[in-house]
Amino acid sequence: MKKIAIVTDSTSDLSIEQMEEYNIEMLPLRVIYREKEYRDRLDITPQQIYDNLEKEVPKSSLPLPGDVIRLLDRLKEEGYTDVVISLISSGLSGTYNMVRQVAESYSGLNIEVVDSKSLSFGLGFLSIEAAKERARSNDLEKIMEKIRKTKESQYLTFVVKTLEYLKLGGRIGLVEGTMGEMLGIKPIIGINDNGVYYTISKVRGRKRSINKMFELMKAKYAGKSFNLAVISADADEEALKLMDKIREIGKVEESFFAQLGPVMGVYTGPGLIGIVAYEV
């Protein structure tokens, strides 16, 4: 009988409790300061990142290849036959390409490596849906098909208080970080089919940017059944108010409120509010 492991990376924004509930393994990225480095979500919290941004903006890095090999070795020892690894968009990180190369040279396990073309709970939802399908069928093909369908139907958008950290980290993608920011112009940011950030819309001011995200959601999901995740980076009050409003536009089957993890917080700074949704 097949034994299938579901693996994601730490940018999925799944909590430790959710990973335990769905039996999902996590591969941590790394946060690197001049004096020390930390394993994402295991050794450092988002608040620690934000509290130290004025002193130092850290860098992030991929998991070490050795981390991947040790995880695969442990899964093999535990009797797993197949491993499904869903990872942050290759348009935003080199994690997918590195893990794929390790998997191609690893023997003794059948390994499927998925480029989510997404991040945060967009990636988290892929792993949750994969775990649910594993519980239903324990069929690798059905799990991969569930991931594909969820990936294709997802809608992801977010706003940040400032583009400064995206620009500093070289993750600004196709978002225009121009003089508009000085005039209070706030881009509503999405992620395209290549897994790269782009501007969906622009408005002036923080409150209007959050309201625009709501209006975009309403236009897309009014009267429909959908799953929802709202993500916050030190902006819980605003994010929870937005979540309550979104719940009223259709039938929300499942909803999650998540904290943006440390690695992603490096690139957004405090103030991000994000939405991930898909029809069910």
Helices and strands as residue ranges (DSSP letters): E 4-9, G 10-12, H 16-22, E 24-27, E 30-32, E 37-39, H 46-51, E 59-61, H 65-77, E 82-87, H 95-105, E 110-115, H 121-137, H 140-153, E 155-159, H 164-168, G 179-183, E 185-191, E 197-204, H 206-221, E 225-232, H 236-247, E 251-259, H 262-268, E 273-279
